[in-house]
Amino acid sequence: MKDLYSNIDSSRIGLCQSVLEGAGIASYIQNENSPWLVNMMSPGVQPTLCIVDDERYDEAVKLLKPLNDNEAPAGADWTCAECGESNPSSFEVCWSCAAAKTSA
């Protein structure tokens, strides 16, 4: 048994477990209900996805990598034509004045 992925968000854990199941990699969730039993969240009690067969660990990591990469959205940041505020490329409206993103 090897720990593979921990997250306070049980839906993320469930998604990762579904991906592993689809590839035939047996897994289980350790501390699945712990966040609801304690009033604080510490790394020691976070839900953790574990695999049963340690020999498939590297394969499991590769399968889950695309789900857990926090890549920045493609495109450049943009400046609002109304107020001049800088906005991340993923925003469709200005965070400051709510003006729509314009094509330049």
DAKAUR-V830797 format. One line per field, one symbol per residue. ss: DSSP state (~ for helix, > for strand, _ for the rest). phi: phi as a letter, one per 40 degrees, with the letter a starting at -180 (. if undefined). psi: psi as a letter, one per 20 degrees, with the letter a starting at -180 (. if undefined). A space follows every 50 residues. Layout:
BEGIN
ss=???
phi=???
psi=???
END
This chain:
BEGIN
ss=_>>>>>___~~~~~~~~~~~~~____>>>>___~~~~_____~~~__>>> >__~~~~~~~~~~~~~~~_________>>______>>_____>______> ____
phi=.bcbabacccccccccccccdccgbcaabcgdbddccbcbbbdcbcdbcb bccdcbdcccdcccdccbcbcccchccbbcccbgccbcccccbcccbgcc cbcb
psi=pppgpqqhohhggggghgggghjkoprroqkhjghihqiqoqhijqpppq qgohijggggghhighhipmqqqqrqqqpphgijqpqqhipiqphgijqq pqp.
END
